[in-house]
Amino acid sequence: MRALLRLWGAPLAIAILTMAGLIGALAGDGHWNGVAAIGLATPVVVGAWFGLRRK
């Protein structure tokens, strides 16, 4: 179980944050816009971080 969580933990967390962002975007205005922005920006930021970092 620990190896499975180690392998799929980060992609699962990104997927959950993205789903929260999508639901927040559909839910309404106000603070939901902030939830949507954070949730939908997460995969972009993570992809840019790993894509642009140097080894």
Backbone as XML, in Angstrom:
<?xml version="1.0"?>
<chain id="A" units="angstrom">
  <residue number="1" name="MET">
    <atom name="N" x="0.824" y="-1.198" z="0.000"/>
    <atom name="CA" x="0.000" y="0.000" z="0.000"/>
    <atom name="C" x="0.862" y="1.254" z="0.000"/>
  </residue>
  <residue number="2" name="ARG">
    <atom name="N" x="1.962" y="1.218" z="0.753"/>
    <atom name="CA" x="2.839" y="2.381" z="0.834"/>
    <atom name="C" x="3.492" y="2.669" z="-0.521"/>
  </residue>
  <residue number="3" name="ALA">
    <atom name="N" x="3.878" y="1.624" z="-1.243"/>
    <atom name="CA" x="4.480" y="1.828" z="-2.562"/>
    <atom name="C" x="3.460" y="2.399" z="-3.549"/>
  </residue>
  <residue number="4" name="LEU">
    <atom name="N" x="2.224" y="1.946" z="-3.434"/>
    <atom name="CA" x="1.168" y="2.452" z="-4.306"/>
    <atom name="C" x="0.907" y="3.935" z="-4.036"/>
  </residue>
  <residue number="5" name="LEU">
    <atom name="N" x="0.862" y="4.301" z="-2.768"/>
    <atom name="CA" x="0.652" y="5.702" z="-2.412"/>
    <atom name="C" x="1.848" y="6.554" z="-2.807"/>
  </residue>
  <residue number="6" name="ARG">
    <atom name="N" x="3.022" y="5.989" z="-2.713"/>
    <atom name="CA" x="4.223" y="6.730" z="-3.109"/>
    <atom name="C" x="4.247" y="6.994" z="-4.608"/>
  </residue>
  <residue number="7" name="LEU">
    <atom name="N" x="3.753" y="6.038" z="-5.370"/>
    <atom name="CA" x="3.739" y="6.175" z="-6.820"/>
    <atom name="C" x="2.617" y="7.104" z="-7.291"/>
  </residue>
  <residue number="8" name="TRP">
    <atom name="N" x="1.435" y="6.950" z="-6.719"/>
    <atom name="CA" x="0.257" y="7.659" z="-7.211"/>
    <atom name="C" x="-0.211" y="8.790" z="-6.303"/>
  </residue>
  <residue number="9" name="GLY">
    <atom name="N" x="0.500" y="9.087" z="-5.235"/>
    <atom name="CA" x="0.082" y="10.115" z="-4.289"/>
    <atom name="C" x="0.019" y="11.507" z="-4.894"/>
  </residue>
  <residue number="10" name="ALA">
    <atom name="N" x="1.076" y="11.922" z="-5.557"/>
    <atom name="CA" x="1.124" y="13.269" z="-6.147"/>
    <atom name="C" x="0.124" y="13.418" z="-7.296"/>
  </residue>
  <residue number="11" name="PRO">
    <atom name="N" x="0.045" y="12.474" z="-8.238"/>
    <atom name="CA" x="-0.972" y="12.626" z="-9.289"/>
    <atom name="C" x="-2.400" y="12.621" z="-8.745"/>
  </residue>
  <residue number="12" name="LEU">
    <atom name="N" x="-2.638" y="11.852" z="-7.701"/>
    <atom name="CA" x="-3.962" y="11.831" z="-7.095"/>
    <atom name="C" x="-4.275" y="13.169" z="-6.428"/>
  </residue>
  <residue number="13" name="ALA">
    <atom name="N" x="-3.305" y="13.753" z="-5.752"/>
    <atom name="CA" x="-3.512" y="15.060" z="-5.114"/>
    <atom name="C" x="-3.760" y="16.142" z="-6.157"/>
  </residue>
  <residue number="14" name="ILE">
    <atom name="N" x="-3.022" y="16.102" z="-7.259"/>
    <atom name="CA" x="-3.233" y="17.075" z="-8.336"/>
    <atom name="C" x="-4.627" y="16.900" z="-8.946"/>
  </residue>
  <residue number="15" name="ALA">
    <atom name="N" x="-5.043" y="15.657" z="-9.123"/>
    <atom name="CA" x="-6.376" y="15.397" z="-9.682"/>
    <atom name="C" x="-7.474" y="15.903" z="-8.747"/>
  </residue>
  <residue number="16" name="ILE">
    <atom name="N" x="-7.311" y="15.707" z="-7.447"/>
    <atom name="CA" x="-8.310" y="16.165" z="-6.485"/>
    <atom name="C" x="-8.379" y="17.691" z="-6.473"/>
  </residue>
  <residue number="17" name="LEU">
    <atom name="N" x="-7.229" y="18.355" z="-6.497"/>
    <atom name="CA" x="-7.224" y="19.821" z="-6.537"/>
    <atom name="C" x="-7.838" y="20.356" z="-7.825"/>
  </residue>
  <residue number="18" name="THR">
    <atom name="N" x="-7.583" y="19.676" z="-8.938"/>
    <atom name="CA" x="-8.167" y="20.092" z="-10.206"/>
    <atom name="C" x="-9.684" y="19.928" z="-10.193"/>
  </residue>
  <residue number="19" name="MET">
    <atom name="N" x="-10.154" y="18.814" z="-9.657"/>
    <atom name="CA" x="-11.603" y="18.601" z="-9.550"/>
    <atom name="C" x="-12.235" y="19.645" z="-8.636"/>
  </residue>
  <residue number="20" name="ALA">
    <atom name="N" x="-11.562" y="19.992" z="-7.544"/>
    <atom name="CA" x="-12.081" y="21.037" z="-6.661"/>
    <atom name="C" x="-12.152" y="22.367" z="-7.401"/>
  </residue>
  <residue number="21" name="GLY">
    <atom name="N" x="-11.164" y="22.641" z="-8.243"/>
    <atom name="CA" x="-11.188" y="23.861" z="-9.039"/>
    <atom name="C" x="-12.323" y="23.886" z="-10.039"/>
  </residue>
  <residue number="22" name="LEU">
    <atom name="N" x="-12.560" y="22.765" z="-10.686"/>
    <atom name="CA" x="-13.669" y="22.693" z="-11.645"/>
    <atom name="C" x="-15.026" y="22.846" z="-10.958"/>
  </residue>
  <residue number="23" name="ILE">
    <atom name="N" x="-15.186" y="22.194" z="-9.820"/>
    <atom name="CA" x="-16.439" y="22.306" z="-9.077"/>
    <atom name="C" x="-16.597" y="23.734" z="-8.546"/>
  </residue>
  <residue number="24" name="GLY">
    <atom name="N" x="-15.496" y="24.326" z="-8.083"/>
    <atom name="CA" x="-15.551" y="25.708" z="-7.612"/>
    <atom name="C" x="-15.930" y="26.679" z="-8.712"/>
  </residue>
  <residue number="25" name="ALA">
    <atom name="N" x="-15.463" y="26.426" z="-9.922"/>
    <atom name="CA" x="-15.805" y="27.297" z="-11.049"/>
    <atom name="C" x="-17.285" y="27.194" z="-11.400"/>
  </residue>
  <residue number="26" name="LEU">
    <atom name="N" x="-17.848" y="26.029" z="-11.219"/>
    <atom name="CA" x="-19.266" y="25.842" z="-11.524"/>
    <atom name="C" x="-20.175" y="26.266" z="-10.373"/>
  </residue>
  <residue number="27" name="ALA">
    <atom name="N" x="-19.630" y="26.314" z="-9.153"/>
    <atom name="CA" x="-20.454" y="26.527" z="-7.963"/>
    <atom name="C" x="-20.979" y="27.947" z="-7.842"/>
  </residue>
  <residue number="28" name="GLY">
    <atom name="N" x="-20.189" y="28.930" z="-8.199"/>
    <atom name="CA" x="-20.691" y="30.279" z="-8.042"/>
    <atom name="C" x="-19.588" y="31.316" z="-8.101"/>
  </residue>
  <residue number="29" name="ASP">
    <atom name="N" x="-19.910" y="32.494" z="-7.575"/>
    <atom name="CA" x="-18.989" y="33.619" z="-7.615"/>
    <atom name="C" x="-18.411" y="33.868" z="-6.224"/>
  </residue>
  <residue number="30" name="GLY">
    <atom name="N" x="-17.663" y="34.940" z="-6.132"/>
    <atom name="CA" x="-17.085" y="35.307" z="-4.849"/>
    <atom name="C" x="-15.855" y="34.481" z="-4.534"/>
  </residue>
  <residue number="31" name="HIS">
    <atom name="N" x="-15.841" y="33.871" z="-3.361"/>
    <atom name="CA" x="-14.671" y="33.095" z="-2.963"/>
    <atom name="C" x="-14.495" y="31.835" z="-3.805"/>
  </residue>
  <residue number="32" name="TRP">
    <atom name="N" x="-15.542" y="31.403" z="-4.471"/>
    <atom name="CA" x="-15.423" y="30.231" z="-5.345"/>
    <atom name="C" x="-14.491" y="30.504" z="-6.529"/>
  </residue>
  <residue number="33" name="ASN">
    <atom name="N" x="-14.405" y="31.761" z="-6.947"/>
    <atom name="CA" x="-13.468" y="32.100" z="-8.023"/>
    <atom name="C" x="-12.025" y="31.867" z="-7.579"/>
  </residue>
  <residue number="34" name="GLY">
    <atom name="N" x="-11.733" y="32.164" z="-6.328"/>
    <atom name="CA" x="-10.398" y="31.902" z="-5.790"/>
    <atom name="C" x="-10.107" y="30.416" z="-5.708"/>
  </residue>
  <residue number="35" name="VAL">
    <atom name="N" x="-11.095" y="29.647" z="-5.269"/>
    <atom name="CA" x="-10.947" y="28.184" z="-5.213"/>
    <atom name="C" x="-10.695" y="27.639" z="-6.606"/>
  </residue>
  <residue number="36" name="ALA">
    <atom name="N" x="-11.434" y="28.135" z="-7.579"/>
    <atom name="CA" x="-11.283" y="27.679" z="-8.961"/>
    <atom name="C" x="-9.908" y="28.048" z="-9.503"/>
  </residue>
  <residue number="37" name="ALA">
    <atom name="N" x="-9.458" y="29.259" z="-9.228"/>
    <atom name="CA" x="-8.151" y="29.693" z="-9.737"/>
    <atom name="C" x="-7.027" y="28.849" z="-9.162"/>
  </residue>
  <residue number="38" name="ILE">
    <atom name="N" x="-7.078" y="28.588" z="-7.872"/>
    <atom name="CA" x="-6.027" y="27.779" z="-7.239"/>
    <atom name="C" x="-6.079" y="26.342" z="-7.753"/>
  </residue>
  <residue number="39" name="GLY">
    <atom name="N" x="-7.272" y="25.788" z="-7.806"/>
    <atom name="CA" x="-7.411" y="24.400" z="-8.251"/>
    <atom name="C" x="-7.004" y="24.190" z="-9.691"/>
  </residue>
  <residue number="40" name="LEU">
    <atom name="N" x="-7.348" y="25.144" z="-10.559"/>
    <atom name="CA" x="-7.025" y="24.974" z="-11.978"/>
    <atom name="C" x="-5.601" y="25.401" z="-12.309"/>
  </residue>
  <residue number="41" name="ALA">
    <atom name="N" x="-4.990" y="26.209" z="-11.463"/>
    <atom name="CA" x="-3.601" y="26.609" z="-11.688"/>
    <atom name="C" x="-2.612" y="25.559" z="-11.185"/>
  </residue>
  <residue number="42" name="THR">
    <atom name="N" x="-3.053" y="24.688" z="-10.312"/>
    <atom name="CA" x="-2.149" y="23.696" z="-9.725"/>
    <atom name="C" x="-1.463" y="22.824" z="-10.767"/>
  </residue>
  <residue number="43" name="PRO">
    <atom name="N" x="-2.173" y="22.190" z="-11.711"/>
    <atom name="CA" x="-1.456" y="21.356" z="-12.683"/>
    <atom name="C" x="-0.525" y="22.171" z="-13.586"/>
  </residue>
  <residue number="44" name="VAL">
    <atom name="N" x="-0.884" y="23.413" z="-13.864"/>
    <atom name="CA" x="-0.038" y="24.268" z="-14.696"/>
    <atom name="C" x="1.272" y="24.576" z="-13.963"/>
  </residue>
  <residue number="45" name="VAL">
    <atom name="N" x="1.155" y="24.938" z="-12.701"/>
    <atom name="CA" x="2.342" y="25.274" z="-11.909"/>
    <atom name="C" x="3.231" y="24.053" z="-11.715"/>
  </residue>
  <residue number="46" name="VAL">
    <atom name="N" x="2.642" y="22.924" z="-11.408"/>
    <atom name="CA" x="3.434" y="21.698" z="-11.212"/>
    <atom name="C" x="4.118" y="21.287" z="-12.508"/>
  </residue>
  <residue number="47" name="GLY">
    <atom name="N" x="3.397" y="21.359" z="-13.614"/>
    <atom name="CA" x="4.004" y="21.020" z="-14.908"/>
    <atom name="C" x="5.124" y="21.963" z="-15.280"/>
  </residue>
  <residue number="48" name="ALA">
    <atom name="N" x="4.931" y="23.257" z="-15.042"/>
    <atom name="CA" x="5.996" y="24.229" z="-15.336"/>
    <atom name="C" x="7.191" y="24.000" z="-14.427"/>
  </residue>
  <residue number="49" name="TRP">
    <atom name="N" x="6.933" y="23.715" z="-13.166"/>
    <atom name="CA" x="8.031" y="23.494" z="-12.212"/>
    <atom name="C" x="8.903" y="22.324" z="-12.660"/>
  </residue>
  <residue number="50" name="PHE">
    <atom name="N" x="8.294" y="21.213" z="-12.960"/>
    <atom name="CA" x="9.073" y="20.045" z="-13.347"/>
    <atom name="C" x="9.596" y="20.143" z="-14.783"/>
  </residue>
  <residue number="51" name="GLY">
    <atom name="N" x="8.923" y="20.906" z="-15.612"/>
    <atom name="CA" x="9.385" y="21.059" z="-16.983"/>
    <atom name="C" x="10.559" y="22.024" z="-17.124"/>
  </residue>
  <residue number="52" name="LEU">
    <atom name="N" x="10.624" y="23.017" z="-16.250"/>
    <atom name="CA" x="11.658" y="24.040" z="-16.370"/>
    <atom name="C" x="12.838" y="23.869" z="-15.410"/>
  </residue>
  <residue number="53" name="ARG">
    <atom name="N" x="12.703" y="22.981" z="-14.443"/>
    <atom name="CA" x="13.814" y="22.830" z="-13.502"/>
    <atom name="C" x="14.983" y="22.123" z="-14.172"/>
  </residue>
  <residue number="54" name="ARG">
    <atom name="N" x="16.147" y="22.455" z="-13.686"/>
    <atom name="CA" x="17.367" y="21.858" z="-14.248"/>
    <atom name="C" x="17.908" y="20.815" z="-13.299"/>
  </residue>
  <residue number="55" name="LYS">
    <atom name="N" x="18.503" y="19.824" z="-13.878"/>
    <atom name="CA" x="19.055" y="18.733" z="-13.044"/>
    <atom name="C" x="20.500" y="18.965" z="-12.743"/>
  </residue>
</chain>
